[in-house]
Amino acid sequence: MARLVVLGGGVSGHTAATFAAKWLGSSHEVVVVTPNAKWNWIPSNIWVGVGLMSKEEVTFDLASVYAKAGITYKQAKAVSINPEGGSSSDKPFVSIEYTLESREGDVEDVEYDYLINATGPKLNFAATPGLGDENGLGEHTVSVCTADHAVHASQELKKCIQKMKNGERQKFLIGTGHGLCTCQGAAFEYIFNIEHELKKAGVRDMADIKWISNESFLGDFGVGGLHMKAMGFAVSSRIFAESLFAERDVDWIIGAHVSKVEAGSVDYELLDGSVGKESFDFSMLIPPFAGVGIKAYSKDGEDITAELFAPNGFIKVDANYSAGAYENWKASDWPATYQNPTYTNIFACGIAFAPPHPISKPMSSPSGTPINPTPPRTGMPSGIMGKTVAHSICDRILKGEDAPLHRASMAEMGAACVASAGKGIFDGTAAAMTIYPVVPDFDKYPGTGRDTDYTFGEIGLAGHWIKHILHHLFMYKAQLKPGWTLIPE
């Protein structure tokens, strides 16, 4: 019997574990190690954050789902990986520490034949002074990164709306809280959902809403922007985004590194080297991401973390990490199999793999402060990676160690994104976009780097309904209800 251990129960890890359990059957064991008791459909947290969904609508308990699937579930966090085994055995193992209340603090070594790191990111609030504590509940700002964060955000938003109804003007500042943040899309959705809710509450005229982001232009989104096919033309996401911001009277500050957060204000530095301070009454700033801090040790106990993990804490995979200057970057630098080159029974997927370089052009201020989005690896690509890695491992378990690995390079992969700009049965709006490939390939697609026949976008009520339907489809799929495998990633 082979044992596959999956670290992380988010979109990528959950997808990998559930497909692996289905394909392997009861002859082999799938173990999921995750510190969370609940699964969270994170794209809908923005609706929790404006009070239009409850925490219960975007989460479910993992234990019963994994029991149904025959998956061994350990509510714990991974502490270290021993890919060569230890003093008493050559069998590789991962050390875990339980977060389950009845076993909290207990440590266990879990042996594995194959390991998938799908831990996702550490929400590195501490990288920006004042942005938040290790749990993300900042004294000065809110977050929508988890369901609990989003509940807190909605409570604070309600207070602001009441103040506006009482005649007190409010300033809203939404965006990224560091020069190296990703997930601009989540902040983009949240700012326009707030704007939509203020209109519905009849207080939009009492609000000043501003966007602050590390993007060098609106519509970069960490993918260097894109050109979408619309009305027969290739329209840039910059024009698309600027039009939406202007139409809804939302101001912006771009190319910004937030250096400090205090009560009612942020300090920031811009790409041109200038500095400024922006005040707010309500602020939601996405934190930067880092690896979760897992260590690695050799058989004799030597620390080999730097061999297995990149400096940012994400696992090294089959990427080209030596491409050098921006001018030398190629689409082929990006990983395809997500296999670690040193320990070939270790894979990583979703946010947990180390990208070879940003997708957006790297930039910095005259003082050397880096200010550019880091690569997004969430949503649809995460699910595709998780399924692909599971497929590779299952083939090697069932067909032999020489079975070829499956591929899912972000430079060969398309993705669909539906960005909400306001929830409502008849007045909801969302931008429905497709992008192919996610990582631009300028050799194959000169000029834009992408195939404009498969990169397009529309905004309107239909997009909102698509996002609403997708919420229910993916909650259904993740709970392994009848026909779940028919719903694509």
C-alpha distance (Angstrom), angle and dihedral (degrees) to the residues before:
residue distance angle dihedral
M1 . . .
A2 3.81 . .
R3 3.77 122.2 .
L4 3.81 123.3 -145.4
V5 3.80 114.8 -166.7
V6 3.81 117.9 -161.5
L7 3.79 117.7 -163.6
G8 3.79 108.5 -152.0
G9 3.78 134.9 27.3
G10 3.81 101.4 -143.4
V11 3.80 126.3 111.5
S12 3.81 95.8 -62.8
G13 3.81 99.2 37.5
H14 3.80 94.4 42.3
T15 3.80 90.7 49.8
A16 3.81 92.0 48.9
A17 3.80 94.1 46.8
T18 3.79 97.6 46.0
F19 3.80 94.9 47.4
A20 3.80 91.4 44.5
A21 3.80 91.3 51.5
K22 3.80 90.3 50.2
W23 3.82 94.4 47.6
L24 3.83 97.1 41.5
G25 3.78 97.9 43.1
S26 3.79 123.4 -167.1
S27 3.80 94.8 -42.9
H28 3.81 90.2 80.5
E29 3.79 134.9 35.7
V30 3.79 129.5 -118.3
V31 3.80 116.2 -166.2
V32 3.81 124.1 -169.4
V33 3.80 118.7 -160.1
T34 3.78 113.4 -168.6
P35 3.81 131.7 146.5
N36 3.78 91.3 -139.4
A37 3.79 126.8 90.5
K38 3.80 92.4 -161.5
W39 3.78 137.1 50.5
N40 3.79 114.7 -131.0
W41 3.81 127.4 -156.3
I42 3.81 91.6 -144.8
P43 3.86 98.4 -168.3
S44 3.82 89.2 69.0
N45 3.81 94.1 52.2
I46 3.79 88.3 92.0
W47 3.81 88.5 65.4
V48 3.80 90.4 49.1
G49 3.80 86.7 50.8
V50 3.81 92.2 60.9
G51 3.81 94.5 42.0
L52 3.82 97.8 -106.2
M53 3.80 96.5 114.2
S54 3.78 132.3 32.2
K55 3.78 126.1 -127.2
E56 3.81 88.3 -110.7
E57 3.80 91.2 59.2
V58 3.81 93.1 59.1
T59 3.82 100.4 39.0
F60 3.80 140.8 51.7
D61 3.81 136.3 -177.7
L62 3.80 113.9 -89.4
A63 3.81 98.8 -156.5
S64 3.79 97.7 73.1
V65 3.81 93.4 43.0
Y66 3.79 93.0 51.5
A67 3.80 91.4 45.2
K68 3.81 89.0 54.4
A69 3.80 90.9 49.5
G70 3.81 93.9 47.6
I71 3.80 91.6 -115.9
T72 3.80 120.1 147.1
Y73 3.81 105.8 -125.9
K74 3.78 123.3 -157.5
Q75 3.80 115.8 -177.6
A76 3.76 95.5 -148.3
K77 3.79 143.3 105.5
A78 3.79 124.6 -110.9
V79 3.80 112.3 -115.0
S80 3.81 104.1 176.2
I81 3.79 143.8 -6.4
N82 3.82 124.0 -136.9
P83 3.82 101.2 -168.7
E84 3.83 92.9 176.6
G85 3.79 96.3 45.5
G86 3.78 124.3 -119.2
S87 3.77 142.0 -85.9
S88 3.80 94.5 -69.7
S89 3.83 100.2 40.4
D90 3.79 142.6 20.6
K91 3.81 89.8 -139.8
P92 3.82 111.2 113.2
F93 3.77 115.9 -123.1
V94 3.79 143.6 178.6
S95 3.80 122.0 -136.3
I96 3.79 114.2 -136.6
E97 3.78 135.3 -172.6
Y98 3.79 117.6 -148.8
T99 3.81 120.9 -121.8
L100 3.81 92.8 -179.4
E101 3.81 105.5 117.3
S102 3.79 95.0 -126.3
R103 3.81 91.9 52.5
E104 3.80 101.6 25.5
G105 3.79 111.6 159.0
D106 3.80 95.6 13.2
V107 3.82 113.0 136.0
E108 3.80 124.9 -146.1
D109 3.80 135.6 175.7
V110 3.81 112.5 -135.8
E111 3.80 116.4 -163.6
Y112 3.79 119.6 -144.9
D113 3.77 143.0 -174.0
Y114 3.80 92.2 -159.6
L115 3.78 129.4 17.0
I116 3.80 130.4 -161.0
N117 3.79 117.8 -166.4
A118 3.81 106.2 -153.1
T119 3.79 97.9 146.6
G120 3.79 94.2 134.1
P121 3.79 117.1 -146.9
K122 3.73 138.8 -40.2
L123 3.80 105.1 -119.7
N124 3.78 95.1 -125.4
F125 3.81 99.9 -154.5
A126 3.80 89.6 151.8
A127 3.82 91.0 67.8
T128 3.82 88.1 78.6
P129 3.81 114.7 49.2
G130 3.80 110.1 -120.5
L131 3.81 96.3 10.9
G132 3.79 95.3 111.6
D133 3.77 148.0 -58.3
E134 3.80 124.2 -89.0
N135 3.81 89.3 -81.4
G136 3.80 91.7 53.2
L137 3.78 96.3 -118.9
G138 3.76 98.1 129.1
E139 3.75 123.8 -164.4
H140 3.79 91.4 -134.1
T141 3.82 107.4 25.8
V142 3.81 139.8 34.3
S143 3.81 133.5 -133.3
V144 3.80 138.8 -151.3
C145 3.82 95.8 -162.9
T146 3.82 93.4 110.0
A147 3.79 133.3 24.5
D148 3.81 91.1 -108.6
H149 3.79 90.9 50.4
A150 3.79 89.8 50.6
V151 3.82 92.8 51.3
H152 3.80 89.1 53.8
A153 3.82 90.3 47.7
S154 3.80 92.1 53.2
Q155 3.80 90.8 51.0
E156 3.80 91.5 52.7
L157 3.81 91.3 45.6
K158 3.80 90.8 54.4
K159 3.80 89.6 54.5
C160 3.81 90.3 53.6
I161 3.79 92.6 48.7
Q162 3.79 90.3 51.9
K163 3.81 90.3 50.5
M164 3.80 90.1 52.8
K165 3.78 90.7 49.5
N166 3.79 86.4 53.7
G167 3.80 89.9 54.7
E168 3.82 100.0 -98.0
R169 3.82 114.1 132.8
Q170 3.82 115.5 -132.9
K171 3.82 133.4 -155.8
F172 3.81 119.7 -146.4
L173 3.81 122.7 -160.7
I174 3.82 116.6 -173.9
G175 3.81 131.1 170.4
T176 3.79 140.3 67.3
G177 3.79 125.9 -12.9
H178 3.81 100.2 -153.4
G179 3.79 140.9 31.5
L180 3.82 92.9 -109.7
C181 3.80 100.7 46.4
T182 3.77 126.6 134.0
C183 3.84 130.2 -166.5
Q184 3.79 94.9 69.7
G185 3.80 85.0 155.3
A186 3.81 93.4 67.7
A187 3.80 91.4 51.8
F188 3.83 89.6 44.8
E189 3.79 90.1 55.6
Y190 3.77 93.2 45.0
I191 3.80 96.7 51.4
F192 3.79 92.2 52.7
N193 3.79 93.5 43.9
I194 3.80 88.2 54.0
E195 3.79 90.3 48.9
H196 3.81 89.6 50.0
E197 3.81 93.4 49.1
L198 3.80 92.5 48.6
K199 3.80 88.9 55.1
K200 3.79 90.9 49.9
A201 3.81 90.0 49.5
G202 3.80 90.3 51.7
V203 3.82 94.0 -120.5
R204 3.81 103.5 100.9
D205 3.80 90.5 112.5
M206 3.81 89.2 59.8
A207 3.82 94.0 56.2
D208 3.79 135.1 83.5
I209 3.80 109.4 -161.3
K210 3.81 123.2 -166.4
W211 3.79 134.9 178.5
I212 3.82 121.5 -145.7
S213 3.79 119.7 -172.4
N214 3.79 144.5 159.4
E215 3.81 89.9 -129.9
S216 3.81 114.5 116.3
F217 3.80 88.0 -140.0
L218 3.78 135.7 13.8
G219 3.79 111.2 -91.5
D220 3.81 96.7 30.4
F221 3.85 91.1 118.6
G222 3.80 91.2 179.6
V223 3.82 92.7 -70.2
G224 3.79 96.7 87.5
G225 3.78 89.9 -101.4
L226 3.79 122.7 -81.7
H227 3.76 143.0 -125.9
M228 3.79 113.4 -121.0
K229 3.78 127.5 -160.2
A230 3.81 108.2 -116.7
M231 3.81 127.8 159.0
G232 3.79 89.6 -13.0
F233 3.80 94.6 -54.1
A234 3.80 133.8 99.6
V235 3.81 102.0 -118.5
S236 3.79 119.8 -169.4
S237 3.79 120.8 -122.4
R238 3.81 86.6 -126.9
I239 3.80 91.4 66.0
F240 3.80 90.0 42.5
A241 3.82 93.2 51.8
E242 3.81 97.1 41.0
S243 3.80 90.0 51.0
L244 3.79 91.6 52.2
F245 3.81 93.1 47.4
A246 3.81 92.5 47.7
E247 3.81 93.3 45.1
R248 3.80 91.2 54.8
D249 3.81 95.3 39.9
V250 3.80 94.9 -116.5
D251 3.80 114.3 152.2
W252 3.80 123.0 -149.0
I253 3.79 146.5 -150.7
I254 3.80 113.6 -164.4
G255 3.78 135.9 -178.3
A256 3.79 87.8 38.7
H257 3.79 133.2 149.8
V258 3.80 110.9 -161.9
S259 3.81 103.1 -141.5
K260 3.80 101.0 177.5
V261 3.78 140.2 9.0
E262 3.79 122.5 -152.7
A263 3.78 134.1 167.8
G264 3.79 104.8 -58.8
S265 3.82 98.4 -8.6
V266 3.80 147.4 61.4
D267 3.80 130.1 -150.3
Y268 3.79 115.7 -141.6
E269 3.79 142.3 179.2
L270 3.80 122.8 -146.2
L271 3.78 131.1 -145.5
D272 3.81 90.2 -105.4
G273 3.81 89.7 58.5
S274 3.77 97.4 -107.4
V275 3.79 119.5 130.5
G276 3.76 131.7 -147.8
K277 3.77 147.3 168.4
E278 3.79 126.0 -127.5
S279 3.79 124.0 -164.9
F280 3.80 126.4 -145.3
D281 3.78 144.1 172.6
F282 3.81 93.6 -157.7
S283 3.79 125.6 22.6
M284 3.80 135.8 175.5
L285 3.81 113.1 -174.6
I286 3.81 122.5 176.8
P287 3.83 111.4 -129.2
P288 3.81 123.9 -133.3
F289 3.79 118.7 -99.0
A290 3.80 129.1 -121.4
G291 3.77 136.2 168.9
V292 3.80 115.0 -80.2
G293 3.80 92.8 -111.7
I294 3.81 103.8 -104.5
K295 3.81 113.4 167.7
A296 3.80 127.2 -145.4
Y297 3.81 129.5 -147.5
S298 3.78 135.4 -170.2
K299 3.80 123.4 -128.2
D300 3.82 91.1 -89.7
G301 3.80 92.7 48.6
E302 3.81 98.8 -99.9
D303 3.80 114.9 150.0
I304 3.83 107.0 -109.6
T305 3.79 97.0 165.5
A306 3.82 91.2 122.9
E307 3.81 90.3 55.4
L308 3.80 95.3 52.8
F309 3.80 100.1 32.6
A310 3.79 133.9 46.9
P311 3.84 117.6 -124.2
N312 3.82 90.0 -94.3
G313 3.82 90.0 60.9
F314 3.82 97.4 -107.5
I315 3.82 121.5 125.2
K316 3.80 119.4 -99.4
V317 3.78 113.5 -120.2
D318 3.82 137.8 169.7
A319 3.79 94.6 -51.2
N320 3.79 131.0 121.6
Y321 3.79 103.2 -108.9
S322 3.81 93.8 172.8
A323 3.79 100.8 64.2
G324 3.80 91.3 119.0
A325 3.79 120.7 -167.0
Y326 3.80 123.5 32.4
E327 3.80 90.8 -108.9
N328 3.82 89.7 62.5
W329 3.80 97.0 52.1
K330 3.78 117.5 119.9
A331 3.79 135.0 -175.4
S332 3.81 86.2 -119.6
D333 3.84 89.4 66.1
W334 3.80 88.5 76.8
P335 3.81 120.8 94.1
A336 3.78 121.4 -106.4
T337 3.82 106.5 -178.1
Y338 3.86 100.7 28.2
Q339 3.80 91.0 -138.4
N340 3.79 118.8 147.4
P341 3.82 107.8 -116.6
T342 3.83 94.8 -140.5
Y343 3.79 102.3 39.3
T344 3.78 104.4 34.5
N345 3.82 95.0 -169.0
I346 3.83 90.1 63.1
F347 3.79 121.2 84.7
A348 3.80 134.0 172.6
C349 3.78 131.3 -157.5
G350 3.79 141.2 174.6
I351 3.78 115.8 17.0
A352 3.83 91.1 -21.1
F353 3.83 95.8 79.0
A354 3.79 119.6 86.0
P355 3.81 111.0 -116.5
P356 3.82 115.9 -139.4
H357 3.81 93.2 -127.7
P358 3.82 141.0 -29.6
I359 3.78 120.7 -69.7
S360 3.79 92.8 -142.5
K361 3.79 116.1 67.9
P362 3.83 110.2 -87.8
M363 3.78 113.4 -115.0
S364 3.78 137.6 173.3
S365 3.77 139.2 -174.4
P366 3.84 121.8 -107.0
S367 3.81 87.7 -96.3
G368 3.82 90.1 58.3
T369 3.81 98.3 -105.1
P370 3.82 107.8 149.2
I371 3.80 110.9 -128.4
N372 3.79 113.7 179.1
P373 3.80 136.4 102.9
T374 3.78 117.9 -94.9
P375 3.82 117.4 -132.8
P376 3.82 118.4 -75.6
R377 3.82 113.3 -130.2
T378 3.79 100.3 170.9
G379 3.79 138.9 106.3
M380 3.78 119.3 16.9
P381 3.85 96.0 6.1
S382 3.83 90.0 52.4
G383 3.78 91.9 54.9
I384 3.80 92.9 46.1
M385 3.82 91.6 49.7
G386 3.79 92.0 48.5
K387 3.80 93.3 51.7
T388 3.81 92.3 44.3
V389 3.81 94.5 51.2
A390 3.81 90.6 46.8
H391 3.80 89.3 51.2
S392 3.81 91.5 52.3
I393 3.80 93.7 48.9
C394 3.79 94.1 45.2
D395 3.80 90.4 51.7
R396 3.81 90.5 51.9
I397 3.78 92.0 48.9
L398 3.81 94.9 45.5
K399 3.82 101.8 32.1
G400 3.79 103.9 27.6
E401 3.78 139.2 -85.9
D402 3.80 92.3 -77.4
A403 3.81 93.8 61.7
P404 3.83 108.8 127.0
L405 3.77 117.5 -105.3
H406 3.78 121.7 -115.7
R407 3.82 119.9 -120.4
A408 3.79 133.6 -132.6
S409 3.80 107.8 160.6
M410 3.79 115.2 175.7
A411 3.82 84.9 -136.8
E412 3.81 89.2 61.6
M413 3.79 97.3 35.1
G414 3.77 132.0 91.0
A415 3.78 123.7 -149.6
A416 3.77 137.1 -163.7
C417 3.79 122.2 -145.2
V418 3.77 128.5 -173.4
A419 3.81 110.5 -165.8
S420 3.78 114.3 -165.7
A421 3.79 117.7 -136.6
G422 3.79 96.0 178.5
K423 3.81 136.5 -17.0
G424 3.79 123.1 -121.1
I425 3.79 140.7 122.3
F426 3.79 93.8 -120.5
D427 3.80 104.5 8.4
G428 3.80 101.6 39.3
T429 3.78 119.8 122.5
A430 3.79 135.3 -165.2
A431 3.77 137.5 168.2
A432 3.79 109.4 -125.9
M433 3.80 110.1 -160.3
T434 3.78 138.0 171.7
I435 3.80 124.4 -162.8
Y436 3.80 127.6 -167.4
P437 2.92 118.9 -143.8
V438 3.81 107.1 9.1
V439 3.81 91.9 -148.1
P440 3.81 107.4 48.9
D441 3.80 117.7 -116.9
F442 3.79 107.4 -156.7
D443 3.81 92.5 178.6
K444 3.79 92.0 59.2
Y445 3.82 97.3 32.6
P446 3.82 108.0 30.9
G447 3.79 116.0 -157.7
T448 3.80 103.4 16.1
G449 3.81 99.7 28.4
R450 3.80 89.8 -133.8
D451 3.78 139.7 77.5
T452 3.80 104.5 -102.3
D453 3.81 90.4 -161.1
Y454 3.81 87.4 68.8
T455 3.81 99.6 30.5
F456 3.76 111.2 78.6
G457 3.77 143.1 129.0
E458 3.79 143.3 -159.0
I459 3.79 131.5 -176.8
G460 3.77 126.7 -151.1
L461 3.79 147.7 82.0
A462 3.81 92.7 -51.4
G463 3.80 89.1 61.3
H464 3.79 90.5 54.0
W465 3.78 91.6 52.7
I466 3.80 90.6 49.0
K467 3.81 90.3 54.0
H468 3.80 91.5 46.4
I469 3.81 91.4 50.6
L470 3.81 91.6 46.1
H471 3.81 89.7 54.5
H472 3.80 90.9 58.8
L473 3.82 94.2 40.2
F474 3.79 94.2 53.4
M475 3.79 94.4 43.0
Y476 3.82 86.7 52.2
K477 3.81 92.9 46.5
A478 3.80 94.5 47.3
Q479 3.82 90.6 53.9
L480 3.83 89.2 55.4
K481 3.76 94.6 -123.1
P482 3.82 120.0 170.8
G483 3.80 111.5 -56.8
W484 3.81 93.8 11.8
T485 3.81 93.3 142.2
L486 3.80 90.3 60.7
I487 3.80 91.9 65.9
P488 3.82 108.2 87.4
E489 3.78 123.3 -129.2
